[in-house]
């Protein structure tokens, strides 16, 4: 609309955004983490059933705006790049609202030889520096196992509960349409609707996610002997901010997961996505042991500025384009 010619962000916040981007780069440069610049348009994309890519025609061939720099960064890691970070644009279809925009700024980084808990500590250090900059404020940091916080709110162990029990909880929380939903989606719904609002204030790390939500993370046994994924998510005042993994390096396991994604996409009548064979070739060649995390910069800026909408922290959200 013509009356939306103006940017959503005000001049003061625009300067703050610029300073934030500089601070993020400085944080990693001081730690000798190499900045890399990877494509945002490629022939392949993610197979994840919960993420929809934006499709483009490029010289008559199909292409995709990248949902994150992950696949290209892993190809760099396999080629011997060492520790790397990328600060740039990512794109996801069907993403709009107060906390979402189809085009957004993502910070993603990988630490070779680290595990997920070391990476969580670095995330806390980074956010802590940004929050306390120019003030005496101390950031409250909490680490919780997924099973622990899920059970405390819903009274069931997400790792061992029967699927029928989770489906009934999902139906109670939402609608009858969840009566036949799979385990991963039921858990995702229940965590989003019931657990996230109960998380403590400050920076909260949830780790050891259910094995069915492993995505590109390794699996291991938790303290209770249950098989879980070495994945963590970061919440800032109950809003999801980042997602990290102890990265899966086994190419055979990763292909099996991609094939399962394809089955789920077909079952849900979603567009078929071919496996990224260049990524698979990189995994075959040998991905170093590493932990990686992706952080939403616009959401972080919302917290730092006390903004109510993502439109207020970016120059031009989709509604203004």
C-alpha positions in Angstrom: 0.0 0.0 0.0 1.1 3.5 -0.7 1.0 4.6 2.9 3.6 1.9 3.7 6.4 3.6 1.9 8.1 4.4 5.2 10.4 1.9 6.9 9.1 0.1 10.0 12.2 0.9 12.0 12.8 4.4 13.4 16.1 6.3 12.9 17.4 5.6 16.4 16.7 1.9 16.2 18.2 1.8 12.7 21.5 3.0 14.2 21.2 0.4 17.0 20.7 -2.3 14.4 23.9 -1.3 12.7 25.8 -1.3 15.9 24.4 -4.8 16.8 25.6 -6.2 13.5 29.1 -4.7 14.1 29.1 -6.1 17.7 28.2 -9.6 16.4 31.1 -9.5 13.9 33.5 -8.2 16.5 32.6 -11.0 19.0 33.6 -13.7 16.5 36.6 -11.8 15.1 38.0 -11.5 18.6 37.7 -15.3 18.9 39.3 -16.0 15.5 36.1 -17.4 14.0 36.2 -16.8 10.2 33.3 -15.0 8.6 32.0 -16.7 5.4 29.7 -15.4 2.7 27.6 -18.2 1.2 24.8 -18.2 -1.5 21.3 -17.4 -0.6 20.0 -18.9 -3.9 20.7 -22.6 -4.7 19.4 -25.6 -6.6 18.7 -27.6 -3.4 17.0 -26.8 -0.1 16.0 -28.4 3.2 13.6 -31.4 3.3 12.3 -30.6 6.8 8.5 -31.0 6.8 8.1 -28.0 9.1 10.0 -25.6 6.9 8.8 -24.3 3.5 11.3 -22.9 1.0 10.6 -20.1 -1.5 10.9 -21.5 -5.0 12.4 -19.5 -7.9 13.0 -20.0 -11.6 16.6 -19.3 -12.5 17.4 -19.5 -16.3 14.5 -21.9 -16.7 15.6 -24.2 -13.9 14.2 -24.5 -10.4 16.0 -22.8 -7.5 15.4 -22.0 -3.9 16.1 -19.1 -1.6 18.0 -20.7 1.3 16.2 -21.2 4.7 19.6 -21.0 6.4 23.3 -21.1 5.4 23.7 -24.5 7.0 24.3 -26.7 4.0 26.9 -24.5 2.4 28.6 -24.0 5.7 28.9 -27.7 6.3 30.4 -28.1 2.8 33.0 -25.5 3.9 33.6 -27.3 7.2 34.1 -30.6 5.3 36.7 -28.8 3.1 38.7 -27.7 6.1 37.5 -24.2 6.9 37.7 -24.5 10.6 35.5 -22.4 12.9 33.2 -20.2 10.8 30.2 -17.9 11.2 27.8 -16.4 8.7 25.7 -13.2 9.2 23.2 -12.7 6.5 19.7 -13.2 5.0 17.6 -16.3 5.1 14.1 -17.0 3.7 11.1 -19.1 4.6 7.7 -19.2 3.0 4.5 -19.0 5.0 6.3 -17.1 7.7 4.5 -13.9 8.7 3.2 -12.3 11.9 4.5 -10.4 14.9 7.6 -12.6 15.3 8.0 -13.8 11.7 8.9 -12.4 8.3 9.6 -14.4 5.1 13.0 -12.7 4.8 15.1 -12.3 8.0 18.6 -12.0 9.3 20.3 -15.1 10.7 23.6 -15.6 12.6 24.9 -19.1 12.3 28.2 -20.4 13.5 30.1 -23.7 14.0 32.8 -24.7 16.5 35.0 -27.6 15.6 35.8 -30.0 18.4 33.2 -28.5 20.7 30.1 -30.2 22.1 26.6 -28.6 22.4 27.1 -27.6 26.1 30.3 -25.6 25.2 28.3 -23.9 22.4 25.5 -23.1 24.8 28.0 -21.4 27.1 29.2 -19.3 24.1 25.7 -18.3 23.2 25.1 -17.2 26.8 28.3 -15.2 26.7 27.4 -13.5 23.5 23.8 -12.6 24.6 25.1 -11.6 28.0 27.5 -9.1 26.6 24.8 -7.5 24.4 22.3 -7.3 27.2 24.7 -5.8 29.7 26.4 -3.4 27.2 26.2 0.1 28.8 24.3 -1.2 31.9 24.9 -3.1 35.1 22.1 -5.6 34.2 22.9 -9.2 34.7 21.3 -11.8 32.3 19.6 -14.7 34.1 20.6 -17.9 32.4 18.8 -21.3 32.9 19.6 -24.7 31.5 16.9 -27.4 31.5 16.5 -30.8 30.0 13.6 -31.1 27.6 12.1 -34.1 29.5 12.4 -32.3 32.8 10.5 -29.1 31.8 7.9 -31.0 29.7 7.1 -33.4 32.5 6.8 -30.6 35.1 4.1 -28.8 33.0 2.2 -31.7 31.4 2.9 -34.6 33.8 4.2 -37.0 31.3 7.7 -38.0 30.1 7.9 -37.0 26.5 10.7 -39.6 25.8 8.7 -42.6 27.0 5.0 -41.6 26.8 2.8 -43.7 24.4 1.9 -41.9 21.1 -1.8 -42.3 22.0 -1.3 -40.3 25.2 0.5 -37.5 23.4 -2.2 -37.4 20.7 -4.9 -37.1 23.4 -3.0 -34.2 25.0 -2.6 -32.5 21.6 -6.4 -32.9 21.0 -7.1 -31.4 24.4 -4.7 -28.5 23.7 -5.9 -27.9 20.1 -8.5 -29.9 18.2 -9.6 -33.4 17.1 -7.4 -33.1 14.0 -4.4 -34.1 16.2 -5.8 -37.5 17.0 -3.8 -39.1 14.1 -0.7 -36.8 14.2 2.8 -38.2 14.5 4.9 -38.1 17.7 7.2 -35.3 16.6 4.4 -32.9 15.7 2.4 -33.7 18.8 5.4 -32.9 21.0 6.1 -29.7 19.0 2.5 -28.5 19.5 2.4 -29.3 23.2 5.8 -27.7 23.9 4.8 -24.6 22.0 1.4 -24.2 23.6 1.9 -25.5 27.1 5.6 -25.5 28.0 7.1 -22.4 26.4 4.7 -19.9 28.2 5.9 -21.5 31.5 9.6 -21.0 30.9 11.4 -18.7 33.4 12.4 -15.2 32.3 15.8 -14.5 30.9 17.9 -16.8 28.7 16.7 -20.4 28.8 18.5 -23.3 27.2 16.4 -26.5 26.6 18.6 -29.5 25.7 18.3 -33.2 25.0 15.3 -33.0 22.7 13.3 -36.1 21.8 15.0 -38.5 19.3 12.1 -38.0 16.8 13.1 -34.3 16.5 16.8 -34.9 15.9 16.9 -33.3 12.4 20.6 -32.9 11.8 21.8 -33.6 15.4 23.5 -36.7 16.9 21.7 -39.1 19.2 22.9 -40.2 22.6 21.6 -41.6 25.9 20.6 -39.1 28.6 21.1 -39.5 32.3 18.1 -41.8 32.5 19.3 -44.0 29.7 16.8 -42.7 27.2 17.7 -42.1 23.6 17.6 -38.4 22.9 18.9 -35.9 20.3 21.9 -33.7 21.1 19.9 -30.7 20.1 19.2 -27.5 22.1 16.9 -24.5 21.7 17.4 -21.1 23.2 14.5 -19.0 24.5 14.7 -15.3 25.6 11.7 -14.4 27.9 9.8 -17.4 26.4 10.4 -16.5 22.8 12.4 -18.9 20.7 15.7 -17.3 19.7 18.1 -20.0 18.5 18.5 -23.7 17.6 21.7 -25.7 17.9 23.0 -29.2 17.4 25.9 -31.4 18.1 26.1 -32.0 14.4 25.5 -35.4 12.9 28.5 -36.5 10.9 27.3 -40.0 9.8 26.3 -39.7 6.1 24.3 -42.9 6.2 22.2 -41.8 9.1 21.6 -38.4 7.6 20.4 -39.9 4.3 18.0 -42.1 6.2 16.6 -39.0 7.9 16.2 -37.1 4.7 14.4 -40.1 3.2 12.0 -40.1 6.1 11.4 -36.4 5.6 10.4 -37.2 2.0 7.9 -39.8 3.2 6.4 -37.3 5.6 6.2 -34.6 3.0 4.4 -37.0 0.7 2.0 -38.1 3.5 1.1 -34.5 4.2 0.8 -33.6 0.5 3.7 -31.2 0.6 6.0 -30.5 -2.4 8.7 -33.1 -2.9 12.2 -31.9 -2.2 15.2 -33.8 -3.6 18.1 -34.6 -1.2 21.0 -32.2 -1.5 23.6 -34.6 -3.0 26.4 -32.0 -2.7 25.8 -31.9 1.0 25.8 -35.7 1.1 29.0 -35.8 -0.8 30.5 -33.4 1.8 29.4 -35.7 4.6 30.8 -38.7 2.8 34.1 -36.9 2.6 34.1 -36.3 6.3 32.5 -33.5 8.4 34.6 -32.7 11.4 33.2 -33.2 14.9 31.5 -29.9 15.6 28.6 -28.1 17.2 26.5 -25.4 15.4 23.8 -22.9 16.2 21.5 -20.6 14.3 20.2 -17.4 15.9 17.5 -15.0 14.7 19.0 -11.6 14.8 15.8 -9.7 14.3 14.2 -11.5 17.2 17.2 -10.7 19.3 16.9 -7.0 18.4 13.2 -7.1 19.4 14.4 -8.1 22.9 17.2 -5.6 23.1 14.9 -2.7 22.0 11.7 -3.9 23.7 9.9 -4.0 20.4 6.5 -5.6 20.1 6.8 -6.6 16.4 9.6 -7.7 14.1 8.4 -4.9 11.7 9.8 -2.4 14.2 13.3 -3.7 14.0 13.9 -4.2 10.3 13.9 -1.5 7.7 11.3 -3.1 5.5 9.2 -6.1 6.5 7.3 -8.0 3.9 4.2 -5.9 4.4 6.2 -2.8 3.4 7.9 -4.3 0.3 
